[in-house]
Amino acid sequence: MRVRLASFGAVAAGVAATAIPATLTDMAMHAVGVFPAAPEVMSDPRFVLAAAYRAVFTIAGGYAAVRLAPDRPMRHAWILAGVGLAAGLAGVATYYAAGGGRLGPAWYALSIPLEAVPCVWLGARLALSRRAPDPRARPA
């Protein structure tokens, strides 16, 4: 039971490391005037900026999940990638259900689920490269 809780916590930390900074950065960008107030739609360069920092936070989420995983770290990364992909696809569905273009460009809505898997994978690989080797592992 303890390992399952730790596994859940590792994935939850990955979600938090992705979603919380992205949301706070969005809020800060609006507060300082980099992003316009609703209902004004942002320009493409601003959407590129948002996609870029979301990618960085998604990499951080993959890193966090793997570093906190009690065992099988890549399994935790793939679960996190699945959560990100599902959330991103829900965002795409919401985008199209709300009329699409008035919320922003379709490429941005599609970028969120498309960057989920490669960014989580990259964060996971970075974390694995910094993990201490298992002393019980046999040399290759």
C-alpha positions in Angstrom: 0.0 0.0 0.0 2.9 2.3 0.8 4.5 1.9 -2.6 1.1 2.6 -4.3 0.7 5.8 -2.4 4.3 6.8 -3.3 3.5 6.0 -7.0 0.4 8.0 -6.9 2.3 10.8 -5.2 5.0 10.7 -7.9 2.5 11.1 -10.7 0.5 13.7 -8.8 3.7 15.7 -8.3 4.4 15.5 -12.0 0.9 16.9 -12.7 1.4 19.6 -10.1 4.9 20.5 -11.5 3.3 21.0 -14.9 -0.1 22.6 -14.1 0.6 24.9 -11.2 3.6 26.8 -12.7 1.8 27.0 -16.1 -1.3 28.5 -14.5 0.7 30.9 -12.3 2.7 32.0 -15.4 -0.5 32.6 -17.4 -1.9 34.7 -14.5 1.4 36.7 -14.2 1.5 37.3 -18.0 -2.0 38.7 -17.9 -1.3 40.7 -14.8 1.8 42.5 -16.2 0.1 43.0 -19.6 2.2 40.6 -21.7 -1.0 38.7 -22.5 -4.2 40.8 -23.1 -7.3 40.7 -20.9 -10.3 38.6 -22.1 -12.1 38.6 -24.5 -9.2 39.9 -26.7 -7.4 37.0 -28.4 -3.6 36.9 -28.2 -1.4 37.2 -31.2 0.5 34.1 -32.5 3.9 35.2 -31.0 2.2 35.3 -27.6 0.8 31.8 -28.1 4.2 30.6 -29.1 5.6 32.0 -25.8 2.8 30.2 -23.9 3.4 26.9 -25.7 7.2 27.2 -25.0 6.9 27.7 -21.3 4.2 25.0 -21.1 6.7 22.6 -22.8 9.3 23.5 -20.2 6.9 22.9 -17.3 5.9 19.6 -18.9 9.5 18.5 -19.0 9.8 19.5 -15.3 6.7 17.3 -14.6 8.3 14.3 -16.2 11.5 15.0 -14.3 9.6 15.2 -11.0 7.6 12.1 -11.6 10.7 10.0 -12.3 12.7 11.4 -9.4 9.9 10.6 -7.0 9.0 7.2 -8.4 9.6 4.5 -5.8 10.2 1.9 -8.5 9.9 1.5 -12.3 10.4 5.2 -13.0 9.5 5.1 -16.7 6.2 3.6 -15.9 5.4 6.6 -13.9 6.5 8.9 -16.7 4.2 7.1 -19.2 1.3 7.3 -16.8 2.0 11.1 -16.5 2.3 11.4 -20.3 -1.1 9.6 -20.6 -2.7 12.0 -18.1 -1.2 15.0 -20.0 -2.4 13.6 -23.4 -5.9 13.0 -22.1 -6.1 16.5 -20.5 -4.8 18.1 -23.7 -7.3 16.2 -25.8 -10.0 17.4 -23.5 -8.8 20.9 -24.1 -9.0 20.4 -27.9 -12.5 19.1 -27.6 -13.4 22.1 -25.4 -11.8 24.4 -28.0 -13.8 23.1 -30.9 -17.0 22.8 -28.8 -16.7 26.5 -27.9 -16.3 27.6 -31.5 -12.6 27.3 -31.9 -11.2 30.4 -33.6 -12.5 33.0 -31.1 -10.4 31.3 -28.4 -7.2 31.4 -30.4 -5.5 29.5 -33.2 -6.1 25.7 -33.6 -2.4 25.0 -33.7 -2.1 26.2 -30.1 -4.9 24.0 -28.8 -3.4 21.0 -30.7 0.1 21.8 -29.4 -0.8 20.9 -25.8 -1.6 17.2 -26.3 1.1 16.9 -29.0 3.8 18.1 -26.7 2.7 16.0 -23.7 4.4 12.7 -24.5 7.7 14.0 -25.9 8.2 16.6 -23.2 7.4 14.1 -20.3 9.7 11.6 -22.0 12.5 14.2 -22.2 12.0 15.1 -18.5 12.1 11.5 -17.6 15.3 10.9 -19.5 16.9 13.8 -17.8 15.9 12.5 -14.4 17.2 9.0 -15.2 20.5 10.4 -16.3 20.9 12.0 -12.8 19.6 9.0 -10.8 22.1 7.3 -8.6 22.8 3.8 -9.9 21.1 0.9 -8.1 23.8 -0.8 -5.9 22.0 -4.1 -6.4 22.2 -3.9 -10.2 24.6 -6.2 -12.0 27.2 -4.6 -14.3 26.4 -4.8 -18.0 
